[in-house]
Amino acid sequence: MRVAVFGASGYTGLELLRIVLRHPKLELAVATSEQREGIAVGEAFPALRGLVDLRFERADVASIASRVDVAFTALPHAASAAVVGELRKAGVTTLDLSADFRLNDPQQYAEWYGKHGAPEIFGKAVYGMPELHREAIRATDFVAAPGCYPTSVLIPLTPFLKRGLVAPTPILVDSKSGVSGAGRKADVAFLFAEIDESCNAYKVGGAHRHVPEIEQEASLAAGKPVCISFVPHLLPTIRGINTTIFLQPTQKFSTADALAVLREAYANEPFVRVLPEGETPKLQSIRGSNFCDVGAVVDPRSGALILLSAIDNLVKGSGGQAVQCLNLMRGFDERTGLLEAPLIP
């Protein structure tokens, strides 16, 4: 199956290249980059030298559509929509990794991102989280891959919301991300001297763009409105998200009970690993992999339920999850190309 990766020189795009190259059913046919047009992929990124015999090209859908079967669009938010619109008109199976098609409410999209570049197909994509929408993903040829923070929150949270085991508000979320989550761009805030040996919160008070996405999917799981208080932090590391969620149970249960809920929900999920009691998720255990490690603790003093998760933001939080969706869409084993062990040490 011939694949195009639009925006292939960004961190997410590069991760997609890495996964596509090892996927036995996929052939990398096109890699686009506006900044590196005409440059050999291996010359621009020596890690790929000898592995990719392509040059970056411009994102010209008219030229590319007839040469590929599937397109991953790893383009910036708001810029992706127009390209996706052209790909859909050309009949190309599309998996978009921006936020342009994740939300269901056009007014909410406008509030957070501005004018939409392809309003005629807004709301047509399936939200690409297999753990929530597996059957819908199998039946579609248009997926909106979830954000990295939402993935780290929704996987541990939704089993409890679906069963009414926790109050839908307040739900407090503390997430910490590696700097690659900010994208491959020049910005003083992300210089080594600015982030090393430091950690800081940003976009506090409901200001982060992932809030409406999390609330949308959490509310669908709960069958009622859910309100999230979300505080993201920047870690001095490259990859990974570690998330902690604080909840108020609607009934009394123990840590063992909470872990049993997670084990039941994810017993057949190939990429969700429920940790044993007393163990908490670590970034070093998931780095470079498509796994999401989850854990749970009930605080006996306050009665609070604490859920924990760890993912690689570039894999399960982005490119890996998109490939997982493509596997479902095309009837491949869901794990194909994705069962690489985490990078240790």
Secondary structure, 3 states (H helix, E strand, C coil): CEEEEECCCCHHHHHHHHHHHHCCCCEEEEEECCCCCCCEHHHHCHHHCCCCCCECECCCHHHHHHHCCEEEECCCCCCHHHHHHHHHHCCCEEEECCCCCCCCCHHHHHHHHCCCCCHHHCCCCEECCHHHHHHHHHCCCEEECCCHHHHHHHHHHHHHHHCCCECCCCEEEEEEECHHHHCCCCCHHHCHHHHCCCCEECCCCCCCCHHHHHHHHHHHHHCCCCCEEEEEEECCCCCCEEEEEEECECCCCCHHHHHHHHHHHCCCCCCEEECCCCCCCCHHHCCCCCCEEEEEEECCCCCCEEEEEEECCCHHHHHHHHHHHHHHHCCCCCCCCCCCCCCCC
